[in-house]
Amino acid sequence: MTKVSVLKGIISLLVIVLLLAVAFAIGSQNDAVITVNYLLAQTQIRISTLIAITLSIGVVIGLLIMLASWLSLRVQLLAARAKLKKFNKEN
């Protein structure tokens, strides 16, 4: 790993932690109870809990999309390296 990628990872982690802290600070100020209707049921939860749940679901979905994209790029990289290695052997 290069220093740039480590620094990039640290900065990304700090941004995520800062955004989560802001989201939970906003959520903690919203303690009213609301009714949430699902397809088959309904429940009464605090707005702060709903914010935390939806934020967590959004983060998980975002990470899964990033993982799928990363895996696709990784496969393309491996294929390109194999082609380059084959080309270098021919010459």
KOLKOLGU-680544 format. One record per residue (C-alpha): residue number from 0; residue in three letters; chain; x negated, z negated, y negated. Coordinates in Angstrom, 1 decimal, always signed. Last residue first. Example, Ala and Ser with C-alpha at 12.3 -4.5 7.8 and 13.67 -1.06 7.14 Angstrom:
<recs>
+-----+-----+-------+--------+--------+--------+
!   n ! res ! chain !      u !      w !      v !
+-----+-----+-------+--------+--------+--------+
!   1 ! SER !     A !  -13.7 !   -7.1 !   +1.1 !
!   0 ! ALA !     A !  -12.3 !   -7.8 !   +4.5 !
+-----+-----+-------+--------+--------+--------+
</recs>
This chain:
<recs>
+-----+-----+-------+--------+--------+--------+
!   n ! res ! chain !      u !      w !      v !
+-----+-----+-------+--------+--------+--------+
!  90 ! ASN !     A !   -7.7 !  +27.9 !  +10.7 !
!  89 ! GLU !     A !   -5.2 !  +27.3 !  +13.5 !
!  88 ! LYS !     A !   -6.0 !  +23.5 !  +13.6 !
!  87 ! ASN !     A !   -5.3 !  +23.2 !   +9.9 !
!  86 ! PHE !     A !   -1.9 !  +24.9 !  +10.3 !
!  85 ! LYS !     A !   -0.9 !  +22.6 !  +13.1 !
!  84 ! LYS !     A !   -1.9 !  +19.6 !  +11.1 !
!  83 ! LEU !     A !   +0.0 !  +20.9 !   +8.1 !
!  82 ! LYS !     A !   +3.1 !  +21.5 !  +10.3 !
!  81 ! ALA !     A !   +2.9 !  +18.0 !  +11.7 !
!  80 ! ARG !     A !   +2.5 !  +16.5 !   +8.2 !
!  79 ! ALA !     A !   +5.6 !  +18.5 !   +7.0 !
!  78 ! ALA !     A !   +7.6 !  +17.2 !   +9.9 !
!  77 ! LEU !     A !   +6.5 !  +13.6 !   +9.3 !
!  76 ! LEU !     A !   +7.4 !  +13.9 !   +5.6 !
!  75 ! GLN !     A !  +10.8 !  +15.4 !   +6.4 !
!  74 ! VAL !     A !  +11.5 !  +12.5 !   +8.8 !
!  73 ! ARG !     A !  +10.5 !  +10.0 !   +6.1 !
!  72 ! LEU !     A !  +12.7 !  +11.7 !   +3.5 !
!  71 ! SER !     A !  +15.7 !  +11.4 !   +5.8 !
!  70 ! LEU !     A !  +14.8 !   +7.7 !   +6.5 !
!  69 ! TRP !     A !  +14.5 !   +7.0 !   +2.8 !
!  68 ! SER !     A !  +17.9 !   +8.6 !   +2.1 !
!  67 ! ALA !     A !  +19.6 !   +6.6 !   +4.8 !
!  66 ! LEU !     A !  +17.9 !   +3.4 !   +3.7 !
!  65 ! MET !     A !  +19.0 !   +4.0 !   +0.0 !
!  64 ! ILE !     A !  +22.6 !   +4.5 !   +1.2 !
!  63 ! LEU !     A !  +22.4 !   +1.3 !   +3.2 !
!  62 ! LEU !     A !  +20.9 !   -0.6 !   +0.3 !
!  61 ! GLY !     A !  +23.7 !   +0.6 !   -2.0 !
!  60 ! ILE !     A !  +26.4 !   -0.4 !   +0.5 !
!  59 ! VAL !     A !  +24.8 !   -3.9 !   +0.8 !
!  58 ! VAL !     A !  +24.6 !   -4.3 !   -2.9 !
!  57 ! GLY !     A !  +28.2 !   -3.2 !   -3.5 !
!  56 ! ILE !     A !  +29.4 !   -5.6 !   -0.8 !
!  55 ! SER !     A !  +27.5 !   -8.4 !   -2.4 !
!  54 ! LEU !     A !  +28.9 !   -7.6 !   -5.8 !
!  53 ! THR !     A !  +32.4 !   -7.4 !   -4.4 !
!  52 ! ILE !     A !  +32.1 !  -10.8 !   -2.8 !
!  51 ! ALA !     A !  +30.5 !  -12.5 !   -5.8 !
!  50 ! ILE !     A !  +33.2 !  -11.1 !   -8.2 !
!  49 ! LEU !     A !  +36.0 !  -12.2 !   -5.9 !
!  48 ! THR !     A !  +34.5 !  -15.7 !   -5.6 !
!  47 ! SER !     A !  +34.2 !  -15.9 !   -9.4 !
!  46 ! ILE !     A !  +37.8 !  -14.7 !   -9.8 !
!  45 ! ARG !     A !  +39.0 !  -17.6 !   -7.6 !
!  44 ! ILE !     A !  +40.9 !  -16.8 !   -4.5 !
!  43 ! GLN !     A !  +44.6 !  -16.5 !   -3.4 !
!  42 ! THR !     A !  +45.1 !  -14.3 !   -0.4 !
!  41 ! GLN !     A !  +47.1 !  -11.3 !   +0.7 !
!  40 ! ALA !     A !  +47.7 !   -9.5 !   +4.0 !
!  39 ! LEU !     A !  +48.1 !   -6.2 !   +5.6 !
!  38 ! LEU !     A !  +46.5 !   -3.7 !   +3.2 !
!  37 ! TYR !     A !  +44.9 !   -6.4 !   +1.1 !
!  36 ! ASN !     A !  +46.5 !   -8.0 !   -1.9 !
!  35 ! VAL !     A !  +44.4 !  -10.4 !   -3.9 !
!  34 ! THR !     A !  +46.2 !  -13.2 !   -5.7 !
!  33 ! ILE !     A !  +44.3 !  -14.8 !   -8.6 !
!  32 ! VAL !     A !  +42.9 !  -18.3 !   -9.2 !
!  31 ! ALA !     A !  +41.1 !  -18.8 !  -12.5 !
!  30 ! ASP !     A !  +37.5 !  -20.0 !  -12.4 !
!  29 ! ASN !     A !  +35.9 !  -17.2 !  -14.5 !
!  28 ! GLN !     A !  +32.9 !  -18.8 !  -16.2 !
!  27 ! SER !     A !  +31.1 !  -19.0 !  -12.8 !
!  26 ! GLY !     A !  +31.5 !  -15.3 !  -12.4 !
!  25 ! ILE !     A !  +29.7 !  -14.5 !  -15.6 !
!  24 ! ALA !     A !  +26.7 !  -16.7 !  -14.5 !
!  23 ! PHE !     A !  +27.0 !  -15.2 !  -11.0 !
!  22 ! ALA !     A !  +26.7 !  -11.7 !  -12.4 !
!  21 ! VAL !     A !  +23.9 !  -12.6 !  -14.8 !
!  20 ! ALA !     A !  +21.9 !  -14.2 !  -11.9 !
!  19 ! LEU !     A !  +22.5 !  -11.2 !   -9.7 !
!  18 ! LEU !     A !  +21.3 !   -8.8 !  -12.4 !
!  17 ! LEU !     A !  +18.2 !  -10.9 !  -12.9 !
!  16 ! VAL !     A !  +17.5 !  -11.1 !   -9.2 !
!  15 ! ILE !     A !  +17.9 !   -7.3 !   -8.9 !
!  14 ! VAL !     A !  +15.6 !   -6.7 !  -11.9 !
!  13 ! LEU !     A !  +13.0 !   -9.1 !  -10.5 !
!  12 ! LEU !     A !  +13.1 !   -7.4 !   -7.1 !
!  11 ! SER !     A !  +12.6 !   -4.0 !   -8.7 !
!  10 ! ILE !     A !   +9.7 !   -5.3 !  -10.7 !
!   9 ! ILE !     A !   +8.0 !   -6.7 !   -7.6 !
!   8 ! GLY !     A !   +8.6 !   -3.5 !   -5.7 !
!   7 ! LYS !     A !   +7.1 !   -1.4 !   -8.5 !
!   6 ! LEU !     A !   +4.1 !   -3.7 !   -8.7 !
!   5 ! VAL !     A !   +3.5 !   -3.3 !   -4.9 !
!   4 ! SER !     A !   +3.9 !   +0.5 !   -5.2 !
!   3 ! VAL !     A !   +1.5 !   +0.6 !   -8.1 !
!   2 ! LYS !     A !   -1.1 !   -1.6 !   -6.4 !
!   1 ! THR !     A !   -1.2 !   +0.8 !   -3.4 !
!   0 ! MET !     A !   +0.0 !   +0.0 !   +0.0 !
+-----+-----+-------+--------+--------+--------+
</recs>
